[in-house]
């Protein structure tokens, strides 16, 4: 058996490898690894608020699910009518 050390880098999930002549059987093991460059490092637990929140996850690799907490029971809607404040 001949061992050929090889490093393959790809920007997509597809890798094509060809060896001639095609009659030679090829046994190989492929281990997928990722660099730290694309890992998500933000919060994984989020509590809703009255303002929009954005988790910067586009194009990132997440290590776990993002959890959206329920709206707190003491959360109320505060409105100003021009004459007074209303909490509902």
C-alpha positions in Angstrom: 0.0 0.0 0.0 1.2 3.5 -0.8 0.3 6.4 1.4 0.1 9.8 -0.2 -0.2 12.7 2.3 -2.6 15.3 1.0 -4.3 18.5 2.2 -7.4 19.7 0.4 -9.0 23.1 0.9 -12.4 23.9 -0.5 -14.9 26.8 -0.3 -17.8 24.5 -1.0 -19.0 21.1 0.3 -17.9 19.4 -2.9 -14.4 18.0 -3.5 -13.4 16.2 -6.7 -10.4 13.9 -6.6 -9.2 12.0 -9.6 -6.4 9.4 -9.9 -5.2 7.6 -13.0 -5.5 4.9 -14.1 -9.1 4.5 -13.1 -8.7 0.8 -12.4 -6.8 1.4 -9.2 -9.2 1.1 -6.2 -9.0 4.0 -3.8 -9.7 3.7 0.0 -10.0 6.9 1.8 -11.3 8.6 5.0 -12.5 12.2 4.9 -12.8 14.2 8.1 -14.5 17.5 7.9 -13.1 20.3 10.0 -14.0 24.0 10.3 -11.8 27.0 11.1 -12.7 29.4 13.9 -13.2 32.2 11.3 -16.8 31.4 10.7 -18.0 30.5 14.2 -20.8 32.4 15.9 -19.6 33.9 19.1 -22.7 35.8 20.2 -25.5 35.1 22.7 -27.5 31.8 22.4 -30.2 32.8 24.9 -32.3 35.9 24.0 -35.1 37.6 26.0 -37.7 39.5 23.8 -37.7 43.3 24.2 -39.6 46.2 22.8 -36.8 46.8 20.3 -35.6 44.7 17.4 -32.7 42.5 18.2 -30.4 41.0 15.5 -28.2 38.0 16.2 -25.2 38.1 13.7 -25.6 34.5 12.5 -25.5 34.9 8.7 -22.8 32.7 7.3 -21.7 31.5 10.7 -21.4 28.0 12.3 -23.5 27.7 15.5 -22.5 25.2 18.2 -26.0 25.0 19.6 -29.6 26.2 19.1 -30.6 29.8 19.7 -33.2 29.9 22.5 -35.8 32.7 22.6 -37.1 33.1 26.1 -40.8 33.8 26.7 -42.0 37.4 27.3 -41.6 38.1 31.0 -44.9 37.9 32.9 -44.3 41.4 34.4 -44.0 42.9 30.9 -46.6 45.6 30.2 -47.3 47.9 27.3 -46.8 51.6 28.3 -48.5 54.2 26.1 -48.8 58.0 26.3 -52.1 59.5 25.2 -50.9 63.1 25.4 -52.9 63.5 28.7 -51.5 60.6 30.7 -49.6 57.3 30.8 -51.4 54.0 30.4 -49.9 50.6 31.4 -51.7 47.6 30.0 
